[in-house]
């Protein structure tokens, strides 16, 4: 398996007698990919909301209500992506980059 299934809280450090000066480095398993996906979705939704609001919709007022309605459209896509990323990385052994590439390429609508 390309990515071992480890906890996000595990840290590595050099052996006691080692002369290595490397800092602690987190060992992130499949859970780290889920956290990264969640952070990028939040950033993407906020960026898209601001740009749609300013450039496309040109509306004012009711900021939080509009954000809640706007983000509800992306929630199903996010949840599906999160589940499929977990399945591909954790159970099928794909790398996270290849898994996300497959997920993005299959979610792009084709020409009819």
C-alpha positions, 0 to 999 in steps of 0.5 A, a space after each residue: 500500500 502506498 500510504 500506511 494507515 496511521 494516525 494524524 497525531 504520530 510524529 517522527 524524530 531522530 534516534 537518541 544518539 543521532 546527529 540529525 538536526 531535522 525537526 519533528 515531521 508529522 506522518 499523515 495517513 489517509 486522514 490527512 487527505 480528508 483534512 486537506 480536502 476539507 480545507 480546500 473546499 472551504 477556501 474554494 466555496 468562500 472564494 467562489 461565493 465572493 466572486 459570484 456575489 461581486 461579479 455575477 450576481 451583484 447582490 447586497 445584503 443577507 450575506 450569511 443567508 446567501 452564503 448558506 444557500 450558496 454552499 448548500 449546492 456544493 455540500 453534496 459534491 464535497 461529501 461524495 468526493 470525501 467518501 470516494 477519496 477515502 475508498 480509493 486511498 484507504 481501501 483500494 490503495 491508490 495514491 491521493 494525487 491519482 485518486 483526486 485526479 480520477 475524481 475530478 476528471 470524472 466529475 467534469 461534465 462532457 460535451 453532449 
